[in-house]
Amino acid sequence: DQQVKQNSPSLSVQEGRISILNCDYTNSMFDYFLWYKKYPAEGPTFLISISSIKDKNEDGRFTVFLNKSAKHLSLHIVPSQPGDSAVYFCAASGNYGGSQGNLIFGKGTKLSVKP
Amino acid sequence: DAGVIQSPRHEVTEMGQEVTLRCKPISGHDYLFWYRQTMMRGLELLIYFNNNVPIDDSGMPEDRFSAKMPNASFSTLKIQPSEPRDSAVYFCASTMDSFSFNEQFFGPGTRLTVL
């Protein structure tokens, strides 16, 4: 059973507008969440993260929001640019008795930003 | 600065053959991870090493898979014998220390096709 779910396989947005990518998780032990971006024929690259003690983290055009009660996080990209077109993976990990758990990835959302 | 290096980038082999995938992590990184990406299961952790020692191999699918890290700058993932269901993209990733455990640097991947 998937612990990290990205229910939208794809998203198309006009350049300059906001892109919102969503992610849901089921494991209440997760306490750290990340977004990775992946271009074709390349490996994923780390984009932004958020700890469970926060509900928002911002880095330039990228903002991640965390709603722990709903077990939901989202990535906002404002304004969207054609170079943002990529697959975005949501990932989560937990701390289990002092040991850092492994990253659990969602299956990704392919974002297309049209000029 | 060189990132994580993987070889080969593409591998096509026949069922029953031995396959060896190679990885050179970023210099100074203490952790090395092997992941597999498939359409069905997404991106999954197979095994990770800390200071060349295997820490968690619970993701290794079966005994046909083995991984080694003889030194800090080299790791291999071996499949013997290979089967068509092993066809996937295999990623190697590294990270510096336990504080940045989740913010991993990925290589470009090896696309494996087993006929």
Interface residues (C-beta under 8 A of the other chain):
Chain A: Y32 L34 Y36 A41 E42 G43 P44 T45 F46 S49 F89 A91 S93 Q100 N102 L103 F105 G106 K107 G108
Chain B: V4 G42 L43 E44 L45 Y48 D56 G59 F91 A93 S98 F101 N102 E103 Q104 F105 F106 G107 P108 G109
